[in-house]
């Protein structure tokens, strides 16, 4: 089973490693290798280090501190060919698995240079310590103001190595030349460089059989990303009964017959705007226009002895087209949850903000359905979310609810 390793040091906003924090990853979807809501945890060690070996899936990431406080950090997605990395790399906009090889190489080179520079001061201090150890001096590690040092004691202070000239307690090495002599100066941190700016340069259309390209030009902090995108393969000419387009650009279809029927498409069952015969058993009567969550309804019909129904529930929000009486009843409903009109600002974000979904609870014994309320254009609608919904937003609301993005999901 292919696994991707995520490891690193968990730090607070000031850069200090946090020990004893529990990092929790919860799977958001069912896959061939994981099940919905499976949880893996890693507790950071004394150095703040953590490590996970994960199979491909989408995970909700949160952290639980020693005082019990829990904070959601975000969501990550791992694919079968995703490279090893840190949680930070996957939680931020940087996605190593989606980069072209050329970009990945360039960024890896910059990262390597940064790490080498950062390690320079540490290597200088290490060499100074080794020199002190091999010269007959008494190496005492980091300077401690509460320790009494004697002649020829060597200490590390602010990346510099000092040697003690006479018995000393509490005399800071860099301020007490009568007690300490600078033996080996260490490397100092340089000034922070300017932030890098990466802009899009040229975008070139390549032949369909060419590989995509991505090149970074220039030196930091001003660099340009040039892209080469292959065009799609040419499509074939559309024909009907072997006939192509005429001089008007239209394809003559001729007279429709039983052998040559007009084209049509079959609507998707349970899609927004589609109607269905649904069964309900309620102590209340409902008038036309009443809206209910799909979990309350069953697909059904009218038999010779009255209403019949299946054990299948639709997802979404449904509006009554007829009327019902108290008790068992079967009539026509239409699904009414749907995105804003095409092209409206924010269409892709509909129902996906945590403030647009509330009051989540499981509405099936096997937790395969979640009832909630969604904010559609300022109106709160009852809604049933399902991982098998034909709409993208229905599946995403279910996954986000399981991951805890709208708060706790109450039990069935």
N, C-alpha and C positions, 0 to 999 in steps of 0.2 A: 504494500500500500504506500503510494507516494505521499510524503509529508514535507511540509515547509517549516523550517526553523525560524522562529522570531525570538530574538534575544537582545539584551542590552542592559542599560542602567536606567532605573526609573528615578527621575529627579523632580524636585519642586520648582516653581517658577524662578527661584533665585539660583538654580543650578546645583543645589545640594542633593546628594543621593538620599533617597527615602528607604529606610530599612523597615521590614515587617509589614509592608503594604500588600494587600491581596489583590492581584490583578485577575479579573474574572472575564472570560470570553464565553458568550452564549450564542449558539448556532441559530440563525434566523430562518433557514429553510431546511426542508428534507432534501437530501442528496443521496447518491448511490453509496456514500460512505458515512454519512451522518444522519441523525434524526433531529427534528425540530426541537429547540430548547435544550439541547445537550450543553452542559457547562464544563469548561476546563478552567483550572485556577493555577496560579503560580504566586508564591509568597516571596517577596524580595528578601535577599539575605542581608548580612550586615553591611555589605557594600552597595546595596540597592540593586543587585543583579537579579534578573529574571530570565526564564527560558521557556518556550513552548515549542512542541512539535505538533503541527496541525495538518489536517487533511483539507483539501479545497472546500470552501464554503464561504458564506457571508456571516460575519460575527459581530455582535454588539459588544463593545468593550467598556468595562467600568472598573473602578478601583474602590476598595474598601480599606479605610485607614484604621489604625490601631484603636481609635476612639469610637469606631463603629460608623463613622460618617461614610456614606457611599456617594460617589460622583460618577456620572456617565461621561466617558471620554469620546465616544463616537462610534463609527461603524467601519469595518474593514472587509475587503473581499480578497480571497486567495484563490488563484487558479492553479491547475496542475503544473504549469510551467513558471509559476511565480518564484522569484529568487528569494533566498534567505534575506532577512533584514531586521529592522527594529520596529516596534509598535509605532514609534513616532513617524517613521517613513511611510507607513501604510495609513496612519490616521490623518496625515496632512495631505495637501493636494498632490504631492509627489507620489507617483505610482510607478515603481520600478518595472512592474510586469507589463506596462503599456508602452514603454519607451522603445524607440527604434534602437538597434544596437549601437549606432554611431553616437547618439546622444548619451546613452548609458556609459559608453567608454569615456566620453568627454567629462561627464559629471563625476565618474569614478576617479578620473585623473585629478580633478580639482579637490575631491575629498581626500585623496591620498596625500596631495601636497599640504593640505591644511593639517592633517594628522601628523605628518613628518615635522612640520614647523612647531606644532604644539609639543611634540616629544623631544624637541631639541634641548630645551631647558632641563628636562628631566634627565636626559642622557648626560648632560654636562655635570649635573649634581651627582649622578651615580658614579661618574669617573672620578670626581673629586673625593667621594667617600672611599672608593677603592684605593686611591692614592694615599689617603690618610691611614687606612688599615695596613697597608704594606710598608709604611715608613717608620714603624715602631711607635707610632702615637696610639693613644687610647681613644678609640672611636666611641662616642656617646650618643649618636643619632641626633634627633631634633633637640635644639636648645630648650631647656626647661628652667624658668626663672626661680623655681623653688628648690632646685638641686644645687648642691655645693660641688664645684669643679676644682680639680687640682691642675698642677703644671703638666703640660703636654696632653691634656684632654682636648679632643677635637670634636666640634659640634657643627651641625648644619643649621643655619639661620638665614631665612629669606633667600634660599638657593645658593648662599655663599658658605664656604667652609672656614671656620675660625679655629685658632689654637690658643689654649689658655696659657697666660704668662705667669699668673700667680693665683693663689686660692681665691675663688670668686663665688659669691651668691647674690643673685638678683641684678648683676651688672650686665645690661643688654650689650651683646657683642659689638653692634654697629655704632654704639654710643660710648664705649668704654675702652679706648686704646691702651689704657694702663693695665687692663686685665686681659684683653683679647687682641690677637694679631690676625689680620685677614690672610689666610693661607691660599685659598683658591676662590676667585670670584666666579659665581655661577651665571648662567644665562638669564636675562631679564625678558619678560613679556614685552613684545612690541605693541605699538599703538594699533587699535582696531582699524582695519582698512575700510574703504568706502563700500556701501552695499552694491552688489552686482545688478546690472540692468540688462535684461535679455529681451530684445525686440524681434518681431518677425520681419525677415527681409524679403527675399524673392520666393515665390511659390511657382514652380515650373510643372507643367503637365508633361508627363512621360508617356511613352508608348505602353500599350496594355501588357506587353511581355517583359517590361523592365521592372526592376526592384525599386521600391520606394527609397528615397534618400533623405538624410537629415544631417546638415553640417553646421557647426558653430564657428563663426569667424570673429576675429578680434581678440583683444585681451581684456580681462576684467579691469574696471567695473563696467565697461561698455562692450557688449557682445551682440552679435546678430545671428539668428537662427534661420537658415535657408532650407526650404523643403522642396522635394520632388515627389509628386503624386502621380502614379500611373492611372491613365484613363481606363474606363471599363471596356470590355470587349464589345465589338459591334454586334448589335442584335440583328436577327433575321427579319425579312420583310413579312408583314402580316398578310395572310391570305384567308379567304373563305371559300371553301369548295374549289380550291385551286386558283381562285381569281384574286389578283392584286388590286391596288388602287387605280382608279381611272384618272382622267386628266384633271378632275376636280380635287383629287387627293382622297376621295372617299372610296370605300370598298362596296361595290354593289352586292346586296344580299339577295335580291330577287324576292319572289313571293314566298312568305312563310308557309310551310306545309307540315304535315305530320312527320315527314322525313327530314325537313329542314326547319326545325322550330326556332323561334327567336331566342337569343341568349338571355339568361337570367342567373341570379345568384341566390343561394339559399341563406336566409338570415340565421345568425348564430343564436342558439337557444339561450334565453336568459340575458341577452345583451340589452343595454339601455335603449329605450324606445320600442322594444319588442313587447308584444302582449302574450299572455299565457293563461290557460285555464287552471286556476289554483283553488285548492280546497282549504277551508278554515273551520275549526271547531271552537266556537267562542260563546261566552255567556252574554256578549254584547252584540247589538245590531249596528251595522255601519252603513253610512250613506255614500253616494258616489263622491270620489275625490279623497277619501280617507287613505292615509299612508301608513304602511306597516313594514317592519323589517322582514326579510325573506325567511328567517328561521321559523316564524310563526305560521308560514304557509307551506303547503305541499302541492307538488304537481298532481293534478287530478282531472276528472272529467265527469260526465253524466252517464250512468249505466241504466239498465232497464229497471233496477230497483232503487234508483236514486243516485246520489253522489258517490263516486269512487275516488280513491287517492293512492299515491305511492308513498314510499318512505323518503323520497328525495325532496330536499328543500332548495329553493333558489337563493342566490346571493343578491345583495343590493337592497334598494328601497323600492317598494311596489305601491302603486296607487290604484284604488278600486275604480272600475269602470261601470259597474252596475250597483247593486245593493245587496246586503246580506241580512239574514235574520239571526237571532240567537240560536245557537246549536250548530249542527253540521250543515255546511253550505259550500257550493262550488260555483264560481263565477269568473268573469274575465278581469284580470289585473294587467297593468303595464309598468315596466321598470322605468323609474324617473330620475335616478341619480346619474349624472353625466357631467363632463367637463364644460367649462365656459365655451362660448362660440370660438371657432378656430381663429387664431390670430390675436385673441385678446391677451393683454399682458397678464402674466402669471398663470396661464393655462397649465403649464407643466408642473406647477407647484400645488394645484388644487388638491385638497384633502391631505397634503403631505406635511404640513406644518403641525407641530404638536398642539397648537391652539385650535386647530380645525377638527380635532377628534377628541371625544370625551366619553366617560362612563362605559368603559370596556368590561364585558363579562363573557365568559364562555357560555355558548348556547347549545352545545351538543355534548353528550356524555363522553365522547372520545376527543374532546377539545378541537374538533375539526372546524368549528364555526365560532366566531366571536361577534356578539351584538354590541353596537356602540351608537353614538350619535355623531353625524358629520355636519359641518357648517358649509352649506351650499348657498353661495350668494347671500349670506346673512341670515339664512333660515336653517335651523337645526332639524335634520331628518333622521328617523330611525334607520339603521343600516346594519346589514349582516355581511361581515368580511369572511372570505374563504380563501385558502391557498390555491384552490382550483377555479376561482372566479375567472370568467372570460375577459374581464377588464383588468388592465394593468394596475389601476389604483386600488381595486379591491384586493388583489394579491399583496400589494405593498402595504396597505393598511393592516392586513392580517400579520405580516411579518414584523412590522414596526410595533404593533401591539404586543406580540409575543416577546419582543426584545425590550419591552418596558418603556418605549418612547412616549407613551401617552399615560403613564402611570401604571399602577397595579391592575392586572386583569382578574376580576373576582371569579370565584369558582362557579361551576355549573350548578 
